[in-house]
């Protein structure tokens, strides 16, 4: 049997997918920073989302699916004003930002997670608190596997800039930083 097409005929194909199945997933970090003055009153608050940098994504896959070594302790660091975060950033190379170290803690503050629940993990029960000891401009935060304040080693997992722009910290202020990471199918 031979089919002869005529002017105006069309052929189409349709692929039906199973509803609810998707190969897409995303990992998002949602951060909150609350600055309190020496009197304990809130001076400012900001919330933002970060990117999980390429090295962080590689580590996530390596430690969960490829028998890589899990990193069990993470630290929060602060970025300077107007940070430009790039997917290729590492602790050794991040041209768009520098670390702020104007706080009394001898090392970066430990990020203490509360365990995974509903595809999220957070330090909301134990925020990372920085005791500010000098005037500084801060523009965001990052999560890294090395505690060395101002250091350039360790696994950079994620970094992000404040949504409300740069903020000023003064001596005697405290800065509480919460980071919640969620992985979800999209």
Secondary structure as GFF3:
##gff-version 3
##sequence-region A 1 186
A	DSSP	beta_strand	25	36	.	.	.	ID=ss1
A	DSSP	beta_strand	42	52	.	.	.	ID=ss2
A	DSSP	alpha_helix	54	65	.	.	.	ID=ss3
A	DSSP	beta_strand	74	79	.	.	.	ID=ss4
A	DSSP	beta_strand	99	100	.	.	.	ID=ss5
A	DSSP	beta_strand	109	111	.	.	.	ID=ss6
A	DSSP	beta_strand	120	122	.	.	.	ID=ss7
A	DSSP	beta_strand	128	131	.	.	.	ID=ss8
A	DSSP	beta_strand	136	138	.	.	.	ID=ss9
A	DSSP	beta_strand	140	144	.	.	.	ID=ss10
A	DSSP	beta_strand	156	161	.	.	.	ID=ss11
A	DSSP	beta_strand	167	169	.	.	.	ID=ss12
A	DSSP	beta_strand	174	185	.	.	.	ID=ss13
###
